[in-house]
Amino acid sequence: MLQELAQVHAAGPGWAGVLQPVWHRVRRLLRFFMASTPKHDYYETLDVPRNASEDELRKAYRKLARKYHPDLNPGDKASEDRFKNVQEAYDVLSDAKKRTMYDQVGFYSENAGYPGAGGGKPNHPNMDFGGFDFSEAFNRSQTEARRGAGGGGGGAGFKDIFSQFFRGGGSGEAAEPEAEKGTDLEYGLNISFWQAIKGTQAKIDITRFETCIPCNGTGGNDQGSVACPQCAGTGNVSQMAGNMKFNLTCPKCSGRGRLKNACPVCHGDGRLSHTEQVDVRIPAGAQNGSRLRVAGKGNAGTMGAPAGDLYITTNVAQDELFHRDGDNIHIKVPVTIPEAGLGAKIEVPTIDGRTLLKIPPGTQSGQKFRLRERGVSNARKGTRGDQIVQVNLAMPDVRDEKTKELLRQLVTCYTEDPRAELFAAEEAE
């Protein structure tokens, strides 16, 4: 619309004189909307195309939320800021109305209308230009232009254009509250290595909004309601700016025209903050960063809408003996020189208890052996990982003469130089 006004503004002195005050006022008004423009592109933040489906948005959000969650990146300010941006982007793009506004004007604001919203019942303050008749001014200027140029075009209802822009294309009916699903909650849960391996039942304290029972989430009742004194029951209030009058949604009654008796329990909000303990089942094989969903344990919705969900991200502690890599378990086991040289069957610990591992003769320090299906069970895949055993040579504590003599005899038997290959290339040159 600004481009259209700019073109008319440049059309001639007659038009410029009419549009000069209007032009400056519109520019001042639009600064409010432009101040709401986000500092980052929501689609780029979620790394999805602009035509992404709801399922694609959900998958991208969960992936990034898990990656940058503050509980998984303690003390990392950059990750915390990125997590907030991801939350903000998903909050707008996952809502059809918010996404429509963002796609049309490049931002979303609870306090601004947008063109083409339609429906006649916007959820934001409305503005129109009811007190300033643009058509009269333009018709007068067009008459002057025809006298000088010998012709002219038809009259344009710019009053309607301005009203449509600031009112979202709808009528002046009062905004009615709409039911909205409750938002999801994200919590972190610290568990031990063995709780993740075996599975467990954990308890976590959460704070959430729940529906106010006395008012059933409505915030009040219509019995004994009175006309709003600020708008005299119309749902709109007027504000003058020079020759222009703006009709705004009444802030006291939110455009309904009447004031309810506010619920004395929730004070009109329809929801109450509540702390409760939730039981969470941790399945066997849970990994660090696993995201578990508890349906219906997010914040309560408004006007009877369903509650959101609770998502638990697991933080698994390290074990001193076992190291986990996906579904595989790694462990380092010491062996003696005779066991490595002659071969032996040794006992090694696993997550299921002790088991025997056969060490072949001539085993080298650092050599790895695989114990099939001795790792972590994966219920989703229906498989089980392996345990990787790395044997390290344990040198004897040589103190007595008998041990020293045995080592001297070993030297006479083992005459090969283990470092010969290190200098082979140098000698070849």
C-alpha positions as CSV (number, residue, x, y, z in Angstrom):
1,M,0.0,0.0,0.0
2,L,2.9,2.4,0.7
3,Q,4.2,1.8,-2.8
4,E,0.7,2.8,-4.2
5,L,0.7,5.9,-2.1
6,A,4.2,6.8,-3.2
7,Q,3.2,6.5,-6.8
8,V,0.1,8.8,-6.3
9,H,2.3,11.2,-4.2
10,A,4.6,11.6,-7.2
11,A,1.7,12.0,-9.7
12,G,1.4,15.8,-9.4
13,P,1.2,18.8,-7.1
14,G,-2.5,18.5,-6.6
15,W,-2.2,14.9,-5.3
16,A,0.9,15.8,-3.2
17,G,-1.0,18.5,-1.4
18,V,-3.8,16.2,-0.5
19,L,-1.6,13.2,0.5
20,Q,1.2,15.1,2.3
21,P,-0.4,15.0,5.8
22,V,-1.9,11.5,5.2
23,W,1.4,10.1,4.0
24,H,3.3,11.2,7.1
25,R,0.6,9.9,9.5
26,V,0.5,6.5,7.8
27,R,4.3,6.3,8.0
28,R,4.2,7.0,11.7
29,L,1.5,4.4,12.3
30,L,3.4,1.8,10.4
31,R,6.5,2.2,12.5
32,F,4.6,0.4,15.3
33,F,4.1,-2.6,13.0
34,M,7.7,-2.6,11.7
35,A,9.0,-2.5,15.3
36,S,7.5,-6.0,15.7
37,T,9.6,-7.5,12.9
38,P,11.6,-10.4,14.2
39,K,15.4,-10.3,14.1
40,H,15.6,-13.7,12.5
41,D,13.7,-15.5,9.8
42,Y,11.6,-18.2,11.4
43,Y,11.9,-20.6,8.5
44,E,15.7,-20.3,8.5
45,T,15.8,-20.7,12.3
46,L,13.9,-24.1,12.0
47,D,15.8,-24.9,8.8
48,V,12.6,-25.7,6.9
49,P,11.2,-24.5,3.5
50,R,8.5,-21.9,3.5
51,N,5.9,-24.5,2.4
52,A,6.8,-26.9,5.2
53,S,4.0,-29.0,6.5
54,E,3.0,-29.2,10.2
55,D,4.8,-32.6,10.6
56,E,8.0,-31.1,9.1
57,L,7.8,-28.2,11.4
58,R,7.3,-30.4,14.4
59,K,10.2,-32.7,13.5
60,A,12.5,-29.8,12.9
61,Y,11.5,-28.1,16.2
62,R,12.0,-31.3,18.3
63,K,15.5,-31.9,16.7
64,L,16.7,-28.3,17.4
65,A,15.1,-28.1,20.8
66,R,16.9,-31.3,21.9
67,K,20.2,-30.0,20.4
68,Y,20.1,-26.5,22.1
69,H,18.1,-27.3,25.3
70,P,19.7,-25.4,28.2
71,D,19.7,-28.5,30.4
72,L,21.9,-30.2,27.8
73,N,24.2,-27.2,27.4
74,P,24.7,-25.7,30.9
75,G,26.4,-22.3,30.9
76,D,26.2,-22.0,27.1
77,K,24.6,-18.6,26.5
78,A,24.7,-19.0,22.7
79,S,22.7,-22.3,22.9
80,E,20.2,-20.8,25.3
81,D,19.6,-17.9,22.9
82,R,19.3,-20.3,20.0
83,F,16.8,-22.4,22.0
84,K,14.7,-19.3,22.6
85,N,14.7,-18.4,18.9
86,V,13.6,-21.9,18.0
87,Q,10.8,-21.8,20.6
88,E,9.7,-18.4,19.2
89,A,9.8,-19.6,15.6
90,Y,7.8,-22.7,16.3
91,D,5.2,-20.9,18.4
92,V,4.4,-18.7,15.4
93,L,4.7,-21.2,12.5
94,S,2.8,-24.0,14.3
95,D,-0.3,-21.8,14.6
96,A,-2.2,-21.4,11.4
97,K,-3.4,-17.8,12.1
98,K,0.0,-16.6,13.3
99,R,1.8,-18.2,10.4
100,T,-0.6,-16.5,7.9
101,M,0.2,-13.1,9.3
102,Y,3.9,-13.8,9.4
103,D,3.9,-15.0,5.7
104,Q,1.9,-11.9,4.7
105,V,3.7,-9.1,6.5
106,G,6.9,-10.7,7.8
107,F,6.2,-10.5,11.5
108,Y,3.6,-11.5,14.1
109,S,2.3,-9.3,16.9
110,E,-0.5,-9.8,19.3
111,N,-1.2,-6.0,19.2
112,A,-1.3,-5.5,15.4
113,G,-3.8,-6.2,12.7
114,Y,-2.7,-7.3,9.2
115,P,-4.2,-7.3,5.7
116,G,-6.3,-10.1,4.6
117,A,-6.8,-11.7,7.9
118,G,-10.5,-11.8,7.3
119,G,-13.2,-13.4,9.5
120,G,-14.5,-10.1,10.9
121,K,-13.3,-11.0,14.4
122,P,-9.6,-10.3,14.8
123,N,-7.8,-11.1,18.0
124,H,-6.0,-7.8,18.1
125,P,-6.8,-4.1,18.5
126,N,-8.6,-2.7,15.4
127,M,-8.0,0.5,13.6
128,D,-10.0,2.3,10.9
129,F,-10.1,5.7,9.3
130,G,-13.8,6.3,10.0
131,G,-13.3,10.0,10.9
132,F,-11.4,11.0,7.8
133,D,-13.1,10.8,4.4
134,F,-10.3,10.1,1.9
135,S,-12.6,9.8,-1.1
136,E,-13.8,13.4,-0.7
137,A,-10.2,14.7,-0.7
138,F,-9.2,12.5,-3.6
139,N,-12.3,13.4,-5.7
140,R,-11.6,17.1,-5.2
141,S,-8.0,16.6,-6.3
142,Q,-9.1,14.5,-9.3
143,T,-11.5,17.3,-10.4
144,E,-8.6,19.8,-10.3
145,A,-6.4,17.4,-12.2
146,R,-9.1,16.9,-14.9
147,R,-9.3,20.7,-15.4
148,G,-5.6,20.9,-16.0
149,A,-5.1,17.7,-18.1
150,G,-8.4,17.3,-19.8
151,G,-9.3,13.9,-18.4
152,G,-9.1,11.6,-15.4
153,G,-9.8,8.2,-13.9
154,G,-12.5,7.0,-11.7
155,G,-12.7,7.7,-8.0
156,A,-10.9,5.4,-5.6
157,G,-12.2,4.5,-2.2
158,F,-9.0,4.9,-0.3
159,K,-10.9,5.1,3.0
160,D,-11.8,1.4,2.5
161,I,-8.2,0.5,1.6
162,F,-6.9,2.1,4.8
163,S,-9.6,0.5,6.9
164,Q,-8.9,-2.9,5.4
165,F,-5.2,-2.6,6.1
166,F,-5.6,-1.7,9.7
167,R,-8.7,-3.8,10.5
168,G,-7.5,-7.0,8.9
169,G,-10.2,-6.9,6.2
170,G,-13.0,-7.6,8.6
171,S,-16.0,-5.7,10.0
172,G,-16.1,-3.8,13.3
173,E,-17.7,-6.6,15.3
174,A,-16.3,-7.2,18.8
175,A,-13.6,-9.8,19.2
176,E,-14.7,-13.0,20.9
177,P,-12.3,-15.1,22.8
178,E,-11.3,-18.3,21.1
179,A,-10.3,-21.6,22.5
180,E,-6.6,-22.3,22.2
181,K,-4.7,-25.5,23.0
182,G,-2.4,-25.3,25.9
183,T,1.4,-24.9,25.3
184,D,3.8,-27.7,25.7
185,L,6.3,-27.9,28.6
186,E,10.0,-28.9,28.5
187,Y,11.8,-30.3,31.5
188,G,15.1,-32.1,32.0
189,L,15.6,-35.2,34.2
190,N,18.9,-36.5,35.5
191,I,19.2,-40.3,35.7
192,S,22.1,-42.6,36.4
193,F,23.8,-44.9,33.9
194,W,22.1,-48.0,35.3
195,Q,18.6,-46.3,35.3
196,A,19.1,-45.6,31.6
197,I,20.2,-49.2,30.9
198,K,17.6,-51.1,32.9
199,G,14.8,-48.5,32.7
200,T,13.1,-47.0,35.8
201,Q,10.0,-45.2,37.1
202,A,11.0,-41.6,38.1
203,K,9.1,-38.7,39.7
204,I,9.5,-35.1,38.6
205,D,8.0,-31.9,40.1
206,I,6.6,-29.6,37.4
207,T,4.7,-26.3,37.5
208,R,1.9,-25.9,35.0
209,F,-1.3,-24.0,34.4
210,E,-4.4,-26.0,35.0
211,T,-8.0,-25.2,34.3
212,C,-9.8,-23.2,37.0
213,I,-12.6,-25.6,38.2
214,P,-15.0,-23.0,39.6
215,C,-15.3,-21.1,36.2
216,N,-14.4,-24.0,34.0
217,G,-11.6,-22.0,32.4
218,T,-13.8,-19.1,31.2
219,G,-12.5,-16.6,33.7
220,G,-16.0,-15.6,34.9
221,N,-19.7,-15.8,34.0
222,D,-22.2,-13.8,32.2
223,Q,-24.7,-13.6,35.0
224,G,-25.0,-10.1,36.2
225,S,-22.7,-8.7,33.5
226,V,-22.8,-4.9,32.9
227,A,-22.1,-2.7,29.9
228,C,-18.5,-1.6,29.7
229,P,-18.3,2.0,31.0
230,Q,-15.2,2.8,28.8
231,C,-16.8,2.0,25.4
232,A,-20.5,2.3,26.5
233,G,-21.2,-1.2,25.4
234,T,-20.0,-0.8,21.8
235,G,-16.7,-2.7,22.1
236,N,-14.8,0.1,20.4
237,V,-13.2,3.3,21.6
238,S,-12.2,6.3,19.3
239,Q,-8.9,8.2,19.3
240,M,-8.2,11.3,17.3
241,A,-4.9,12.1,15.6
242,G,-5.3,15.5,13.8
243,N,-8.1,15.1,11.2
244,M,-8.0,11.3,11.5
245,K,-10.1,9.2,13.9
246,F,-9.1,5.7,14.8
247,N,-11.5,3.1,16.2
248,L,-9.7,0.8,18.5
249,T,-10.8,-2.3,20.3
250,C,-11.8,-1.4,23.9
251,P,-8.9,-2.5,26.2
252,K,-11.2,-2.8,29.2
253,C,-13.7,-5.4,27.8
254,S,-11.5,-6.7,24.9
255,G,-14.2,-5.7,22.4
256,R,-17.1,-7.6,24.0
257,G,-18.9,-4.5,25.1
258,R,-19.8,-6.1,28.5
259,L,-17.9,-6.9,31.6
260,K,-18.2,-10.3,33.2
261,N,-18.1,-11.0,36.9
262,A,-14.5,-12.1,37.2
263,C,-13.9,-15.5,38.8
264,P,-12.7,-14.9,42.4
265,V,-10.4,-17.9,42.3
266,C,-8.4,-17.2,39.0
267,H,-9.3,-13.5,38.9
268,G,-10.5,-13.8,35.3
269,D,-7.6,-15.7,33.8
270,G,-9.4,-19.0,33.6
271,R,-6.3,-20.9,34.7
272,L,-4.3,-21.4,37.9
273,S,-0.6,-22.1,38.4
274,H,-0.1,-25.5,40.0
275,T,2.9,-27.5,41.1
276,E,2.5,-31.3,41.0
277,Q,4.6,-34.5,40.9
278,V,4.4,-36.5,37.7
279,D,5.4,-40.1,37.3
280,V,7.6,-40.7,34.2
281,R,8.4,-44.2,32.9
282,I,12.0,-44.3,31.6
283,P,12.2,-47.2,29.1
284,A,15.2,-49.5,29.2
285,G,17.9,-48.3,26.8
286,A,17.2,-44.6,27.2
287,Q,20.0,-42.5,25.9
288,N,21.5,-39.1,26.9
289,G,19.2,-36.5,25.3
290,S,16.2,-38.9,24.8
291,R,12.9,-37.0,24.7
292,L,9.9,-38.6,26.4
293,R,6.4,-37.4,26.0
294,V,3.7,-37.3,28.7
295,A,0.4,-36.5,27.0
296,G,-1.8,-33.9,28.5
297,K,0.6,-32.7,31.2
298,G,1.5,-29.4,29.6
299,N,-0.3,-26.1,30.3
300,A,-4.1,-26.2,30.2
301,G,-5.9,-24.8,27.2
302,T,-8.3,-21.9,27.2
303,M,-12.1,-22.1,27.0
304,G,-12.1,-25.9,27.4
305,A,-9.4,-26.5,24.8
306,P,-7.1,-29.6,25.4
307,A,-3.9,-29.2,27.4
308,G,-0.5,-29.3,25.9
309,D,2.0,-32.1,26.4
310,L,5.0,-32.5,28.8
311,Y,8.4,-33.4,27.2
312,I,11.1,-34.9,29.4
313,T,14.7,-34.7,28.1
314,T,17.0,-37.3,29.9
315,N,20.5,-36.4,31.1
316,V,22.3,-39.7,31.7
317,A,25.3,-39.7,34.1
318,Q,28.6,-41.4,33.0
319,D,29.8,-44.7,34.6
320,E,33.3,-45.2,35.9
321,L,33.7,-48.7,34.3
322,F,31.5,-48.8,31.3
323,H,31.4,-46.3,28.4
324,R,28.3,-46.2,26.2
325,D,28.4,-45.5,22.4
326,G,24.9,-45.8,21.1
327,D,23.8,-49.3,21.8
328,N,27.3,-50.6,22.3
329,I,29.2,-50.8,25.6
330,H,33.0,-50.3,25.7
331,I,35.2,-51.5,28.6
332,K,39.0,-51.7,29.2
333,V,40.3,-54.9,30.9
334,P,43.9,-55.5,32.1
335,V,45.7,-58.8,31.3
336,T,49.0,-60.2,32.5
337,I,52.0,-60.9,30.2
338,P,51.5,-64.7,30.5
339,E,47.8,-64.4,29.6
340,A,48.5,-62.3,26.6
341,G,51.4,-64.4,25.5
342,L,50.1,-67.9,26.1
343,G,46.4,-67.2,25.8
344,A,43.8,-67.6,28.5
345,K,40.1,-67.4,29.4
346,I,39.5,-64.4,31.6
347,E,36.4,-63.1,33.4
348,V,35.1,-59.7,32.2
349,P,32.3,-57.6,33.6
350,T,29.2,-56.8,31.5
351,I,26.0,-54.9,32.2
352,D,24.4,-58.4,32.8
353,G,27.1,-59.7,35.1
354,R,30.3,-61.6,34.6
355,T,31.2,-63.6,31.5
356,L,34.2,-65.5,30.0
357,L,36.3,-64.0,27.2
358,K,38.9,-66.2,25.4
359,I,42.2,-64.4,24.9
360,P,44.2,-66.0,22.0
361,P,48.0,-66.5,22.3
362,G,50.1,-63.5,21.2
363,T,47.4,-61.0,22.1
364,Q,48.7,-57.4,21.8
365,S,48.1,-54.6,24.3
366,G,45.2,-52.5,23.1
367,Q,43.6,-55.3,21.0
368,K,39.8,-55.3,21.0
369,F,37.4,-58.2,21.2
370,R,33.6,-58.2,20.6
371,L,31.0,-59.9,22.8
372,R,27.9,-60.2,20.6
373,E,24.6,-59.0,22.0
374,R,26.1,-58.0,25.4
375,G,25.3,-54.3,24.9
376,V,22.1,-52.2,25.4
377,S,18.7,-53.4,24.3
378,N,16.9,-51.2,21.8
379,A,13.2,-51.7,22.1
380,R,12.4,-49.5,19.1
381,K,14.6,-51.5,16.8
382,G,14.1,-54.8,18.5
383,T,17.9,-55.4,18.6
384,R,20.7,-55.4,21.2
385,G,24.1,-53.9,20.9
386,D,27.5,-55.5,21.5
387,Q,30.2,-55.1,24.2
388,I,33.6,-54.1,23.0
389,V,36.5,-55.3,25.3
390,Q,39.9,-53.7,25.0
391,V,42.7,-55.6,26.7
392,N,45.6,-53.7,28.0
393,L,48.9,-55.3,29.1
394,A,49.5,-55.0,32.8
395,M,53.3,-55.0,33.6
396,P,54.4,-56.9,36.7
397,D,55.9,-55.1,39.7
398,V,59.5,-56.3,39.5
399,R,61.1,-56.4,42.9
400,D,62.5,-59.8,43.7
401,E,65.5,-61.5,42.1
402,K,63.4,-64.5,40.9
403,T,61.2,-62.3,38.7
404,K,64.2,-60.4,37.4
405,E,65.9,-63.7,36.4
406,L,62.8,-64.9,34.5
407,L,62.7,-61.6,32.6
408,R,66.4,-62.0,31.7
409,Q,65.7,-65.5,30.4
410,L,62.8,-64.0,28.4
411,V,65.1,-61.5,26.7
412,T,67.4,-64.3,25.5
413,C,64.4,-66.1,24.0
414,Y,62.8,-63.0,22.4
415,T,65.6,-61.6,20.2
416,E,63.4,-59.6,17.8
417,D,63.6,-55.8,17.8
418,P,60.0,-54.5,18.3
419,R,61.1,-51.0,17.0
420,A,62.8,-52.2,13.9
421,E,59.9,-51.1,11.6
422,L,60.2,-47.6,13.0
423,F,63.6,-47.1,11.3
424,A,63.0,-49.3,8.2
425,A,62.2,-46.3,5.9
426,E,65.1,-44.3,7.2
427,E,67.6,-47.2,6.5
428,A,66.1,-47.7,3.0
429,E,67.0,-44.1,2.0
